[in-house]
């Protein structure tokens, strides 16, 4: 189900899924911490993808973008490629943990 990155829609869709599914996988959820806490307190398993909420005891899976970019930058520096421009394909407003 697609929420178009609308936090209120995400919450409603997750509630709908909990009525008919055994568990919910939330991929890059935009909803605030309070909404996530509310969903995780229910009797349905919830797993977060690409979102870590400090202090919230819920399974999550995320990529280590910081570590990956550190390796990329080190690789470029070793080859003395210092005048590089990043290609940003999408701007995001998500702040981890909020």
Beta strands, then each sheet from edge to edge (+ up, - down):
strand 1: 23-27
strand 2: 45-49
strand 3: 59-61
sheet 1: 1+ 2+ 3+
end
